[in-house]
Amino acid sequence: MTTPQWQADIRQLSAELIEREVAVLPHIADALPLAISHPIYIGAPAPEYACVFAGYAQIAGATACSFPFTDAMRVELAEPLGAFLRALHAIDPQPFLARGLVPDTLACAPAMRRCSRREPSRSS
């Protein structure tokens, strides 16, 4: 049975994203005010599995998507989240480019602009 092209495309894209994570995350962790995942196990492509893969240490706590936030909690989290995003966006990409990491090949910026034009959610 052959793999459908769309699955091969997703697998290739996923492999590229994992390679990018492995190259970047360990180097930006100290610049951020909150913990981020960083790979502790990195596997190279092999005949048994043709893609790079990584294993990460678990960060203590609960994922935001599983937590029942109240509006007051969301307001309280706005400042630390803003500080995290400011620190993330302040990281100079030049050292990564100098090491051969290529700029965004997924063209995420136009998609982000499209998303930012959407009407904000009115959920509580």
GISUL-V790296 format. One record per pair of residues at least 4 apart in sequence whose ideal C-beta (glycine too) atoms are under 7 Angstrom apart, sorted by the first residue. I is the first residue (numbers start at 1). J is the second residue. D is the distance in whole Angstrom. If there is no record, write none. Layout:
i->[I;I]
j->[J;J]
d->[D;D]
//
This chain:
i->[3;3;5;6;7;8;9;10;11;11;12;13;14;15;15;15;16;17;18;18;18;18;19;19;20;20;21;21;21;22;22;22;22;23;24;24;24;25;25;25;25;25;26;26;28;28;29;29;31;31;32;32;32;32;33;33;33;34;34;35;37;37;38;39;39;39;40;40;40;41;41;42;43;43;44;45;45;45;49;62;62;69;69;71;71;72;73;74;77;78;79;80;81;82;83;84;85;86;93;94;95;96;97;104;104;108;109;110;111;112;113]
j->[7;8;9;10;11;12;13;14;15;51;16;17;18;19;51;52;20;21;22;52;53;54;23;52;24;101;25;39;54;39;42;52;54;101;28;96;101;29;36;37;38;39;38;39;32;91;36;38;87;91;36;84;87;88;83;84;87;80;84;59;56;59;56;54;55;56;55;56;57;54;55;54;52;53;52;50;51;52;53;66;67;73;74;75;124;76;77;78;81;82;83;84;85;86;87;88;89;90;97;98;99;101;101;108;109;112;113;114;115;116;117]
d->[5;5;6;6;6;6;6;6;6;7;7;6;6;6;4;6;6;6;6;5;6;6;6;5;6;7;5;7;7;5;5;7;5;5;6;6;7;6;6;6;5;7;5;7;6;5;6;5;6;6;6;6;5;6;5;6;6;7;5;5;4;6;7;4;7;6;6;7;5;6;4;5;7;4;6;5;6;6;7;5;5;5;5;7;6;6;6;7;5;6;6;6;6;6;6;6;6;6;6;6;7;4;6;6;7;6;7;7;6;6;7]
//
